[in-house]
Amino acid sequence: MRRLSLGLAALVLMGVGACGGDEPAPPEEATEAAEASDAVVEAPATAAGDEASDAAASEIDLSDTEAVLAAPGAPAFAVLYPGGTIQEPEAEAGDPAGPSGAVTYLTTASPDEVMAFHRARAEAEGLASVMAMNQGESRAYGAHSTENGANLSVFATPGEDGGASVQLVWSAGG
């Protein structure tokens, strides 16, 4: 499962990085691509399930939430869900676009709650939502900054005893 998550993280980072400074695809193109695949991919602010995600993300009061950085020196958008516990040591890597890292953590929150939190946090820090995917009960989310190339990818799967196992991958940009 870890290899699958790391593979998905790398794929999302490459896809987001390939976007460069371009804007996300128009909603019509994103909807057509979603219909062509087996996974449910939601284009920002256009997919049917996205209205619920928007509402959930906007209902999160980040001022009441103590932000715990995923790793020392991580950007403000790379935080753990409140109460999350890191399961593996943070993996830091060099990146031409700036410092980056990855961390896996567990939380008692559902994958949907995790996604709403990370989406609200990313948008509050100036990143634009560029990808959301639902596959069964697993969730994925990606955000990108066209200003400095910063990006965030979040993957959440249901935990064995409830809650969620979350992989957070980020690049601070440059």
Rosetta constraint file for C-alpha pairs under 8 A:
AtomPair CA 1 CA 5 HARMONIC 6.21 0.50
AtomPair CA 2 CA 6 HARMONIC 6.13 0.50
AtomPair CA 3 CA 7 HARMONIC 5.96 0.50
AtomPair CA 4 CA 8 HARMONIC 6.12 0.50
AtomPair CA 5 CA 9 HARMONIC 6.06 0.50
AtomPair CA 5 CA 155 HARMONIC 7.32 0.50
AtomPair CA 5 CA 167 HARMONIC 7.28 0.50
AtomPair CA 6 CA 10 HARMONIC 6.13 0.50
AtomPair CA 7 CA 11 HARMONIC 6.17 0.50
AtomPair CA 8 CA 12 HARMONIC 6.13 0.50
AtomPair CA 9 CA 13 HARMONIC 6.11 0.50
AtomPair CA 9 CA 153 HARMONIC 6.60 0.50
AtomPair CA 9 CA 154 HARMONIC 7.95 0.50
AtomPair CA 9 CA 155 HARMONIC 7.82 0.50
AtomPair CA 9 CA 169 HARMONIC 6.68 0.50
AtomPair CA 10 CA 14 HARMONIC 6.07 0.50
AtomPair CA 11 CA 15 HARMONIC 6.11 0.50
AtomPair CA 12 CA 16 HARMONIC 5.99 0.50
AtomPair CA 12 CA 142 HARMONIC 7.37 0.50
AtomPair CA 12 CA 153 HARMONIC 6.92 0.50
AtomPair CA 13 CA 17 HARMONIC 5.79 0.50
AtomPair CA 13 CA 151 HARMONIC 7.54 0.50
AtomPair CA 13 CA 152 HARMONIC 7.92 0.50
AtomPair CA 13 CA 153 HARMONIC 7.16 0.50
AtomPair CA 14 CA 18 HARMONIC 5.90 0.50
AtomPair CA 15 CA 19 HARMONIC 6.56 0.50
AtomPair CA 16 CA 20 HARMONIC 7.40 0.50
AtomPair CA 16 CA 130 HARMONIC 7.93 0.50
AtomPair CA 16 CA 142 HARMONIC 7.88 0.50
AtomPair CA 16 CA 143 HARMONIC 7.98 0.50
AtomPair CA 16 CA 144 HARMONIC 6.81 0.50
AtomPair CA 16 CA 151 HARMONIC 7.33 0.50
AtomPair CA 17 CA 149 HARMONIC 7.41 0.50
AtomPair CA 19 CA 23 HARMONIC 7.57 0.50
AtomPair CA 19 CA 24 HARMONIC 7.70 0.50
AtomPair CA 20 CA 146 HARMONIC 7.00 0.50
AtomPair CA 20 CA 149 HARMONIC 7.07 0.50
AtomPair CA 21 CA 146 HARMONIC 4.89 0.50
AtomPair CA 21 CA 147 HARMONIC 7.45 0.50
AtomPair CA 21 CA 149 HARMONIC 7.63 0.50
AtomPair CA 22 CA 146 HARMONIC 7.25 0.50
AtomPair CA 23 CA 146 HARMONIC 7.79 0.50
AtomPair CA 24 CA 130 HARMONIC 6.38 0.50
AtomPair CA 25 CA 29 HARMONIC 6.18 0.50
AtomPair CA 25 CA 30 HARMONIC 6.26 0.50
AtomPair CA 26 CA 30 HARMONIC 6.52 0.50
AtomPair CA 27 CA 31 HARMONIC 6.07 0.50
AtomPair CA 27 CA 43 HARMONIC 6.00 0.50
AtomPair CA 27 CA 44 HARMONIC 7.50 0.50
AtomPair CA 27 CA 46 HARMONIC 6.30 0.50
AtomPair CA 28 CA 32 HARMONIC 6.27 0.50
AtomPair CA 29 CA 33 HARMONIC 6.23 0.50
AtomPair CA 30 CA 34 HARMONIC 6.19 0.50
AtomPair CA 30 CA 41 HARMONIC 7.88 0.50
AtomPair CA 30 CA 42 HARMONIC 7.40 0.50
AtomPair CA 30 CA 43 HARMONIC 5.54 0.50
AtomPair CA 31 CA 35 HARMONIC 6.27 0.50
AtomPair CA 31 CA 41 HARMONIC 7.84 0.50
AtomPair CA 31 CA 42 HARMONIC 7.28 0.50
AtomPair CA 31 CA 43 HARMONIC 6.63 0.50
AtomPair CA 31 CA 47 HARMONIC 7.36 0.50
AtomPair CA 32 CA 36 HARMONIC 6.39 0.50
AtomPair CA 33 CA 37 HARMONIC 6.62 0.50
AtomPair CA 34 CA 38 HARMONIC 7.81 0.50
AtomPair CA 34 CA 39 HARMONIC 7.11 0.50
AtomPair CA 34 CA 40 HARMONIC 6.01 0.50
AtomPair CA 34 CA 41 HARMONIC 5.09 0.50
AtomPair CA 34 CA 42 HARMONIC 7.12 0.50
AtomPair CA 35 CA 40 HARMONIC 7.82 0.50
AtomPair CA 39 CA 133 HARMONIC 7.04 0.50
AtomPair CA 39 CA 134 HARMONIC 6.60 0.50
AtomPair CA 39 CA 135 HARMONIC 5.63 0.50
AtomPair CA 40 CA 133 HARMONIC 5.69 0.50
AtomPair CA 40 CA 134 HARMONIC 5.36 0.50
AtomPair CA 40 CA 135 HARMONIC 6.53 0.50
AtomPair CA 41 CA 131 HARMONIC 7.34 0.50
AtomPair CA 41 CA 132 HARMONIC 5.86 0.50
AtomPair CA 41 CA 133 HARMONIC 4.52 0.50
AtomPair CA 41 CA 134 HARMONIC 6.63 0.50
AtomPair CA 42 CA 46 HARMONIC 7.28 0.50
AtomPair CA 42 CA 47 HARMONIC 5.15 0.50
AtomPair CA 42 CA 49 HARMONIC 7.50 0.50
AtomPair CA 42 CA 50 HARMONIC 6.67 0.50
AtomPair CA 42 CA 131 HARMONIC 6.74 0.50
AtomPair CA 42 CA 132 HARMONIC 5.32 0.50
AtomPair CA 42 CA 133 HARMONIC 6.17 0.50
AtomPair CA 43 CA 47 HARMONIC 5.79 0.50
AtomPair CA 43 CA 50 HARMONIC 7.83 0.50
AtomPair CA 43 CA 130 HARMONIC 7.24 0.50
AtomPair CA 43 CA 131 HARMONIC 6.52 0.50
AtomPair CA 43 CA 132 HARMONIC 7.08 0.50
AtomPair CA 44 CA 50 HARMONIC 6.98 0.50
AtomPair CA 44 CA 129 HARMONIC 6.42 0.50
AtomPair CA 44 CA 130 HARMONIC 6.45 0.50
AtomPair CA 44 CA 131 HARMONIC 7.10 0.50
AtomPair CA 44 CA 132 HARMONIC 7.80 0.50
AtomPair CA 45 CA 50 HARMONIC 5.89 0.50
AtomPair CA 45 CA 51 HARMONIC 6.80 0.50
AtomPair CA 45 CA 54 HARMONIC 7.58 0.50
AtomPair CA 46 CA 50 HARMONIC 6.58 0.50
AtomPair CA 46 CA 51 HARMONIC 7.86 0.50
AtomPair CA 47 CA 51 HARMONIC 7.40 0.50
AtomPair CA 49 CA 53 HARMONIC 6.68 0.50
AtomPair CA 50 CA 54 HARMONIC 5.97 0.50
AtomPair CA 51 CA 55 HARMONIC 6.14 0.50
AtomPair CA 52 CA 56 HARMONIC 6.05 0.50
AtomPair CA 53 CA 57 HARMONIC 5.95 0.50
AtomPair CA 53 CA 116 HARMONIC 6.27 0.50
AtomPair CA 54 CA 58 HARMONIC 6.02 0.50
AtomPair CA 54 CA 116 HARMONIC 7.88 0.50
AtomPair CA 55 CA 59 HARMONIC 6.09 0.50
AtomPair CA 56 CA 60 HARMONIC 6.70 0.50
AtomPair CA 56 CA 113 HARMONIC 7.92 0.50
AtomPair CA 56 CA 116 HARMONIC 5.69 0.50
AtomPair CA 57 CA 116 HARMONIC 4.55 0.50
AtomPair CA 57 CA 117 HARMONIC 6.20 0.50
AtomPair CA 57 CA 119 HARMONIC 6.21 0.50
AtomPair CA 57 CA 120 HARMONIC 4.84 0.50
AtomPair CA 58 CA 120 HARMONIC 6.58 0.50
AtomPair CA 60 CA 116 HARMONIC 7.69 0.50
AtomPair CA 60 CA 117 HARMONIC 6.70 0.50
AtomPair CA 60 CA 120 HARMONIC 6.94 0.50
AtomPair CA 61 CA 65 HARMONIC 7.08 0.50
AtomPair CA 62 CA 66 HARMONIC 7.92 0.50
AtomPair CA 62 CA 120 HARMONIC 7.84 0.50
AtomPair CA 62 CA 121 HARMONIC 7.23 0.50
AtomPair CA 65 CA 82 HARMONIC 6.91 0.50
AtomPair CA 66 CA 82 HARMONIC 7.02 0.50
AtomPair CA 67 CA 79 HARMONIC 6.05 0.50
AtomPair CA 67 CA 80 HARMONIC 7.14 0.50
AtomPair CA 67 CA 82 HARMONIC 7.28 0.50
AtomPair CA 68 CA 79 HARMONIC 5.37 0.50
AtomPair CA 68 CA 80 HARMONIC 5.77 0.50
AtomPair CA 68 CA 82 HARMONIC 7.56 0.50
AtomPair CA 69 CA 73 HARMONIC 7.85 0.50
AtomPair CA 69 CA 74 HARMONIC 6.16 0.50
AtomPair CA 69 CA 75 HARMONIC 7.58 0.50
AtomPair CA 69 CA 76 HARMONIC 6.90 0.50
AtomPair CA 69 CA 78 HARMONIC 6.01 0.50
AtomPair CA 69 CA 79 HARMONIC 4.30 0.50
AtomPair CA 69 CA 80 HARMONIC 6.35 0.50
AtomPair CA 70 CA 74 HARMONIC 6.46 0.50
AtomPair CA 70 CA 78 HARMONIC 5.73 0.50
AtomPair CA 70 CA 79 HARMONIC 4.81 0.50
AtomPair CA 70 CA 80 HARMONIC 5.63 0.50
AtomPair CA 70 CA 90 HARMONIC 7.74 0.50
AtomPair CA 70 CA 103 HARMONIC 6.73 0.50
AtomPair CA 71 CA 90 HARMONIC 6.51 0.50
AtomPair CA 71 CA 101 HARMONIC 7.95 0.50
AtomPair CA 71 CA 103 HARMONIC 7.96 0.50
AtomPair CA 74 CA 78 HARMONIC 6.03 0.50
AtomPair CA 74 CA 99 HARMONIC 7.96 0.50
AtomPair CA 74 CA 100 HARMONIC 7.63 0.50
AtomPair CA 74 CA 101 HARMONIC 7.75 0.50
AtomPair CA 74 CA 172 HARMONIC 7.34 0.50
AtomPair CA 75 CA 172 HARMONIC 5.89 0.50
AtomPair CA 76 CA 125 HARMONIC 7.03 0.50
AtomPair CA 77 CA 118 HARMONIC 7.79 0.50
AtomPair CA 77 CA 121 HARMONIC 5.88 0.50
AtomPair CA 77 CA 122 HARMONIC 5.20 0.50
AtomPair CA 77 CA 125 HARMONIC 6.08 0.50
AtomPair CA 77 CA 152 HARMONIC 7.74 0.50
AtomPair CA 78 CA 152 HARMONIC 7.31 0.50
AtomPair CA 78 CA 168 HARMONIC 7.37 0.50
AtomPair CA 78 CA 169 HARMONIC 7.91 0.50
AtomPair CA 78 CA 170 HARMONIC 6.56 0.50
AtomPair CA 80 CA 84 HARMONIC 5.82 0.50
AtomPair CA 80 CA 85 HARMONIC 7.97 0.50
AtomPair CA 80 CA 105 HARMONIC 7.62 0.50
AtomPair CA 81 CA 107 HARMONIC 7.10 0.50
AtomPair CA 81 CA 114 HARMONIC 6.50 0.50
AtomPair CA 81 CA 117 HARMONIC 6.99 0.50
AtomPair CA 81 CA 118 HARMONIC 7.58 0.50
AtomPair CA 83 CA 107 HARMONIC 6.50 0.50
AtomPair CA 83 CA 108 HARMONIC 7.89 0.50
AtomPair CA 84 CA 105 HARMONIC 6.09 0.50
AtomPair CA 84 CA 106 HARMONIC 5.43 0.50
AtomPair CA 84 CA 107 HARMONIC 4.52 0.50
AtomPair CA 84 CA 108 HARMONIC 7.59 0.50
AtomPair CA 85 CA 105 HARMONIC 5.24 0.50
AtomPair CA 85 CA 106 HARMONIC 5.35 0.50
AtomPair CA 85 CA 107 HARMONIC 6.60 0.50
AtomPair CA 86 CA 103 HARMONIC 7.05 0.50
AtomPair CA 86 CA 104 HARMONIC 5.90 0.50
AtomPair CA 86 CA 105 HARMONIC 4.09 0.50
AtomPair CA 86 CA 106 HARMONIC 6.50 0.50
AtomPair CA 87 CA 103 HARMONIC 7.88 0.50
AtomPair CA 87 CA 104 HARMONIC 5.65 0.50
AtomPair CA 87 CA 105 HARMONIC 5.03 0.50
AtomPair CA 87 CA 106 HARMONIC 6.80 0.50
AtomPair CA 88 CA 103 HARMONIC 6.58 0.50
AtomPair CA 88 CA 104 HARMONIC 5.81 0.50
AtomPair CA 88 CA 105 HARMONIC 7.32 0.50
AtomPair CA 89 CA 103 HARMONIC 6.71 0.50
AtomPair CA 89 CA 104 HARMONIC 7.93 0.50
AtomPair CA 90 CA 101 HARMONIC 6.65 0.50
AtomPair CA 90 CA 102 HARMONIC 5.68 0.50
AtomPair CA 90 CA 103 HARMONIC 4.78 0.50
AtomPair CA 90 CA 104 HARMONIC 7.70 0.50
AtomPair CA 91 CA 101 HARMONIC 5.37 0.50
AtomPair CA 91 CA 102 HARMONIC 5.24 0.50
AtomPair CA 91 CA 103 HARMONIC 6.56 0.50
AtomPair CA 92 CA 99 HARMONIC 7.68 0.50
AtomPair CA 92 CA 100 HARMONIC 5.97 0.50
AtomPair CA 92 CA 101 HARMONIC 4.30 0.50
AtomPair CA 92 CA 102 HARMONIC 6.68 0.50
AtomPair CA 93 CA 99 HARMONIC 6.85 0.50
AtomPair CA 93 CA 100 HARMONIC 5.64 0.50
AtomPair CA 93 CA 101 HARMONIC 5.90 0.50
AtomPair CA 94 CA 98 HARMONIC 7.00 0.50
AtomPair CA 94 CA 99 HARMONIC 5.77 0.50
AtomPair CA 94 CA 100 HARMONIC 6.44 0.50
AtomPair CA 95 CA 99 HARMONIC 5.89 0.50
AtomPair CA 95 CA 100 HARMONIC 6.47 0.50
AtomPair CA 95 CA 171 HARMONIC 7.61 0.50
AtomPair CA 96 CA 174 HARMONIC 7.86 0.50
AtomPair CA 97 CA 149 HARMONIC 6.44 0.50
AtomPair CA 97 CA 150 HARMONIC 7.49 0.50
AtomPair CA 97 CA 171 HARMONIC 7.25 0.50
AtomPair CA 97 CA 172 HARMONIC 7.33 0.50
AtomPair CA 97 CA 173 HARMONIC 4.57 0.50
AtomPair CA 97 CA 174 HARMONIC 4.92 0.50
AtomPair CA 98 CA 150 HARMONIC 7.90 0.50
AtomPair CA 98 CA 171 HARMONIC 6.27 0.50
AtomPair CA 98 CA 172 HARMONIC 5.39 0.50
AtomPair CA 98 CA 173 HARMONIC 4.50 0.50
AtomPair CA 98 CA 174 HARMONIC 4.79 0.50
AtomPair CA 99 CA 171 HARMONIC 5.73 0.50
AtomPair CA 99 CA 172 HARMONIC 5.42 0.50
AtomPair CA 99 CA 173 HARMONIC 6.95 0.50
AtomPair CA 100 CA 169 HARMONIC 7.59 0.50
AtomPair CA 100 CA 170 HARMONIC 5.34 0.50
AtomPair CA 100 CA 171 HARMONIC 3.98 0.50
AtomPair CA 100 CA 172 HARMONIC 5.97 0.50
AtomPair CA 101 CA 169 HARMONIC 5.85 0.50
AtomPair CA 101 CA 170 HARMONIC 5.53 0.50
AtomPair CA 101 CA 171 HARMONIC 6.62 0.50
AtomPair CA 102 CA 167 HARMONIC 7.13 0.50
AtomPair CA 102 CA 168 HARMONIC 5.54 0.50
AtomPair CA 102 CA 169 HARMONIC 4.27 0.50
AtomPair CA 102 CA 170 HARMONIC 6.38 0.50
AtomPair CA 103 CA 167 HARMONIC 5.81 0.50
AtomPair CA 103 CA 168 HARMONIC 5.37 0.50
AtomPair CA 103 CA 169 HARMONIC 6.63 0.50
AtomPair CA 104 CA 165 HARMONIC 7.20 0.50
AtomPair CA 104 CA 166 HARMONIC 5.54 0.50
AtomPair CA 104 CA 167 HARMONIC 4.35 0.50
AtomPair CA 104 CA 168 HARMONIC 6.27 0.50
AtomPair CA 105 CA 165 HARMONIC 5.95 0.50
AtomPair CA 105 CA 166 HARMONIC 5.25 0.50
AtomPair CA 105 CA 167 HARMONIC 6.48 0.50
AtomPair CA 106 CA 159 HARMONIC 7.72 0.50
AtomPair CA 106 CA 163 HARMONIC 7.43 0.50
AtomPair CA 106 CA 164 HARMONIC 5.84 0.50
AtomPair CA 106 CA 165 HARMONIC 4.66 0.50
AtomPair CA 106 CA 166 HARMONIC 6.08 0.50
AtomPair CA 107 CA 163 HARMONIC 5.55 0.50
AtomPair CA 107 CA 164 HARMONIC 5.46 0.50
AtomPair CA 107 CA 165 HARMONIC 6.65 0.50
AtomPair CA 107 CA 166 HARMONIC 7.73 0.50
AtomPair CA 108 CA 162 HARMONIC 6.63 0.50
AtomPair CA 108 CA 163 HARMONIC 3.87 0.50
AtomPair CA 108 CA 164 HARMONIC 6.29 0.50
AtomPair CA 109 CA 113 HARMONIC 5.94 0.50
AtomPair CA 109 CA 114 HARMONIC 6.38 0.50
AtomPair CA 109 CA 163 HARMONIC 4.73 0.50
AtomPair CA 109 CA 164 HARMONIC 6.18 0.50
AtomPair CA 110 CA 114 HARMONIC 6.26 0.50
AtomPair CA 110 CA 158 HARMONIC 6.94 0.50
AtomPair CA 110 CA 162 HARMONIC 7.61 0.50
AtomPair CA 110 CA 163 HARMONIC 4.93 0.50
AtomPair CA 110 CA 164 HARMONIC 5.60 0.50
AtomPair CA 111 CA 115 HARMONIC 6.19 0.50
AtomPair CA 111 CA 137 HARMONIC 7.54 0.50
AtomPair CA 111 CA 138 HARMONIC 6.73 0.50
AtomPair CA 111 CA 139 HARMONIC 6.24 0.50
AtomPair CA 111 CA 156 HARMONIC 5.23 0.50
AtomPair CA 111 CA 157 HARMONIC 6.12 0.50
AtomPair CA 111 CA 158 HARMONIC 6.35 0.50
AtomPair CA 111 CA 163 HARMONIC 7.25 0.50
AtomPair CA 111 CA 164 HARMONIC 5.63 0.50
AtomPair CA 112 CA 116 HARMONIC 6.23 0.50
AtomPair CA 112 CA 139 HARMONIC 7.17 0.50
AtomPair CA 113 CA 117 HARMONIC 6.19 0.50
AtomPair CA 114 CA 118 HARMONIC 6.22 0.50
AtomPair CA 114 CA 156 HARMONIC 7.28 0.50
AtomPair CA 114 CA 164 HARMONIC 7.99 0.50
AtomPair CA 115 CA 119 HARMONIC 5.93 0.50
AtomPair CA 115 CA 139 HARMONIC 7.25 0.50
AtomPair CA 115 CA 140 HARMONIC 7.50 0.50
AtomPair CA 115 CA 141 HARMONIC 6.74 0.50
AtomPair CA 115 CA 154 HARMONIC 7.44 0.50
AtomPair CA 115 CA 156 HARMONIC 7.62 0.50
AtomPair CA 116 CA 120 HARMONIC 6.11 0.50
AtomPair CA 117 CA 121 HARMONIC 6.14 0.50
AtomPair CA 118 CA 122 HARMONIC 5.97 0.50
AtomPair CA 118 CA 154 HARMONIC 7.60 0.50
AtomPair CA 119 CA 123 HARMONIC 6.10 0.50
AtomPair CA 119 CA 129 HARMONIC 7.18 0.50
AtomPair CA 119 CA 141 HARMONIC 7.53 0.50
AtomPair CA 119 CA 143 HARMONIC 7.83 0.50
AtomPair CA 120 CA 124 HARMONIC 6.01 0.50
AtomPair CA 121 CA 125 HARMONIC 6.29 0.50
AtomPair CA 122 CA 126 HARMONIC 6.49 0.50
AtomPair CA 122 CA 127 HARMONIC 5.29 0.50
AtomPair CA 122 CA 128 HARMONIC 7.38 0.50
AtomPair CA 122 CA 129 HARMONIC 7.82 0.50
AtomPair CA 122 CA 143 HARMONIC 6.83 0.50
AtomPair CA 122 CA 152 HARMONIC 7.72 0.50
AtomPair CA 123 CA 127 HARMONIC 4.97 0.50
AtomPair CA 123 CA 128 HARMONIC 5.96 0.50
AtomPair CA 123 CA 129 HARMONIC 7.13 0.50
AtomPair CA 126 CA 145 HARMONIC 6.96 0.50
AtomPair CA 127 CA 143 HARMONIC 5.72 0.50
AtomPair CA 127 CA 144 HARMONIC 5.16 0.50
AtomPair CA 127 CA 145 HARMONIC 4.76 0.50
AtomPair CA 127 CA 150 HARMONIC 7.70 0.50
AtomPair CA 127 CA 151 HARMONIC 7.39 0.50
AtomPair CA 128 CA 143 HARMONIC 5.26 0.50
AtomPair CA 128 CA 144 HARMONIC 5.37 0.50
AtomPair CA 128 CA 145 HARMONIC 6.12 0.50
AtomPair CA 129 CA 141 HARMONIC 7.79 0.50
AtomPair CA 129 CA 142 HARMONIC 6.09 0.50
AtomPair CA 129 CA 143 HARMONIC 4.30 0.50
AtomPair CA 129 CA 144 HARMONIC 6.60 0.50
AtomPair CA 130 CA 141 HARMONIC 7.91 0.50
AtomPair CA 130 CA 142 HARMONIC 5.65 0.50
AtomPair CA 130 CA 143 HARMONIC 5.17 0.50
AtomPair CA 130 CA 144 HARMONIC 6.63 0.50
AtomPair CA 131 CA 140 HARMONIC 7.74 0.50
AtomPair CA 131 CA 141 HARMONIC 5.46 0.50
AtomPair CA 131 CA 142 HARMONIC 4.80 0.50
AtomPair CA 131 CA 143 HARMONIC 6.77 0.50
AtomPair CA 132 CA 139 HARMONIC 7.50 0.50
AtomPair CA 132 CA 140 HARMONIC 5.60 0.50
AtomPair CA 132 CA 141 HARMONIC 4.43 0.50
AtomPair CA 132 CA 142 HARMONIC 6.43 0.50
AtomPair CA 133 CA 139 HARMONIC 5.76 0.50
AtomPair CA 133 CA 140 HARMONIC 5.00 0.50
AtomPair CA 133 CA 141 HARMONIC 6.45 0.50
AtomPair CA 134 CA 138 HARMONIC 5.92 0.50
AtomPair CA 134 CA 139 HARMONIC 4.75 0.50
AtomPair CA 134 CA 140 HARMONIC 6.54 0.50
AtomPair CA 135 CA 139 HARMONIC 6.40 0.50
AtomPair CA 137 CA 157 HARMONIC 6.68 0.50
AtomPair CA 137 CA 158 HARMONIC 6.67 0.50
AtomPair CA 138 CA 155 HARMONIC 7.50 0.50
AtomPair CA 138 CA 156 HARMONIC 5.71 0.50
AtomPair CA 138 CA 157 HARMONIC 4.43 0.50
AtomPair CA 138 CA 158 HARMONIC 6.59 0.50
AtomPair CA 139 CA 155 HARMONIC 5.81 0.50
AtomPair CA 139 CA 156 HARMONIC 5.18 0.50
AtomPair CA 139 CA 157 HARMONIC 6.46 0.50
AtomPair CA 140 CA 153 HARMONIC 7.29 0.50
AtomPair CA 140 CA 154 HARMONIC 5.54 0.50
AtomPair CA 140 CA 155 HARMONIC 4.43 0.50
AtomPair CA 140 CA 156 HARMONIC 6.36 0.50
AtomPair CA 141 CA 153 HARMONIC 5.68 0.50
AtomPair CA 141 CA 154 HARMONIC 5.12 0.50
AtomPair CA 141 CA 155 HARMONIC 6.61 0.50
AtomPair CA 142 CA 151 HARMONIC 7.33 0.50
AtomPair CA 142 CA 152 HARMONIC 5.52 0.50
AtomPair CA 142 CA 153 HARMONIC 4.42 0.50
AtomPair CA 142 CA 154 HARMONIC 6.41 0.50
AtomPair CA 143 CA 151 HARMONIC 5.51 0.50
AtomPair CA 143 CA 152 HARMONIC 5.16 0.50
AtomPair CA 143 CA 153 HARMONIC 6.63 0.50
AtomPair CA 144 CA 149 HARMONIC 6.62 0.50
AtomPair CA 144 CA 150 HARMONIC 5.76 0.50
AtomPair CA 144 CA 151 HARMONIC 4.25 0.50
AtomPair CA 144 CA 152 HARMONIC 6.49 0.50
AtomPair CA 145 CA 149 HARMONIC 5.16 0.50
AtomPair CA 145 CA 150 HARMONIC 5.16 0.50
AtomPair CA 145 CA 151 HARMONIC 6.25 0.50
AtomPair CA 146 CA 150 HARMONIC 7.71 0.50
AtomPair CA 148 CA 173 HARMONIC 5.24 0.50
AtomPair CA 148 CA 174 HARMONIC 5.41 0.50
AtomPair CA 149 CA 171 HARMONIC 7.94 0.50
AtomPair CA 149 CA 172 HARMONIC 7.49 0.50
AtomPair CA 149 CA 173 HARMONIC 4.51 0.50
AtomPair CA 149 CA 174 HARMONIC 6.51 0.50
AtomPair CA 150 CA 170 HARMONIC 7.53 0.50
AtomPair CA 150 CA 171 HARMONIC 5.27 0.50
AtomPair CA 150 CA 172 HARMONIC 4.63 0.50
AtomPair CA 150 CA 173 HARMONIC 3.82 0.50
AtomPair CA 150 CA 174 HARMONIC 7.23 0.50
AtomPair CA 151 CA 170 HARMONIC 5.65 0.50
AtomPair CA 151 CA 171 HARMONIC 5.30 0.50
AtomPair CA 151 CA 172 HARMONIC 6.76 0.50
AtomPair CA 151 CA 173 HARMONIC 7.09 0.50
AtomPair CA 152 CA 168 HARMONIC 7.38 0.50
AtomPair CA 152 CA 169 HARMONIC 5.84 0.50
AtomPair CA 152 CA 170 HARMONIC 4.48 0.50
AtomPair CA 152 CA 171 HARMONIC 6.62 0.50
AtomPair CA 153 CA 168 HARMONIC 5.96 0.50
AtomPair CA 153 CA 169 HARMONIC 5.12 0.50
AtomPair CA 153 CA 170 HARMONIC 6.32 0.50
AtomPair CA 154 CA 166 HARMONIC 6.97 0.50
AtomPair CA 154 CA 167 HARMONIC 5.76 0.50
AtomPair CA 154 CA 168 HARMONIC 4.73 0.50
AtomPair CA 154 CA 169 HARMONIC 6.42 0.50
AtomPair CA 155 CA 166 HARMONIC 5.56 0.50
AtomPair CA 155 CA 167 HARMONIC 5.11 0.50
AtomPair CA 155 CA 168 HARMONIC 6.64 0.50
AtomPair CA 156 CA 164 HARMONIC 6.07 0.50
AtomPair CA 156 CA 165 HARMONIC 5.60 0.50
AtomPair CA 156 CA 166 HARMONIC 4.38 0.50
AtomPair CA 156 CA 167 HARMONIC 6.49 0.50
AtomPair CA 157 CA 164 HARMONIC 5.44 0.50
AtomPair CA 157 CA 165 HARMONIC 5.38 0.50
AtomPair CA 157 CA 166 HARMONIC 6.58 0.50
AtomPair CA 158 CA 162 HARMONIC 6.37 0.50
AtomPair CA 158 CA 163 HARMONIC 5.96 0.50
AtomPair CA 158 CA 164 HARMONIC 4.41 0.50
AtomPair CA 158 CA 165 HARMONIC 6.22 0.50
AtomPair CA 159 CA 163 HARMONIC 5.20 0.50
AtomPair CA 159 CA 164 HARMONIC 4.39 0.50
AtomPair CA 159 CA 165 HARMONIC 5.39 0.50
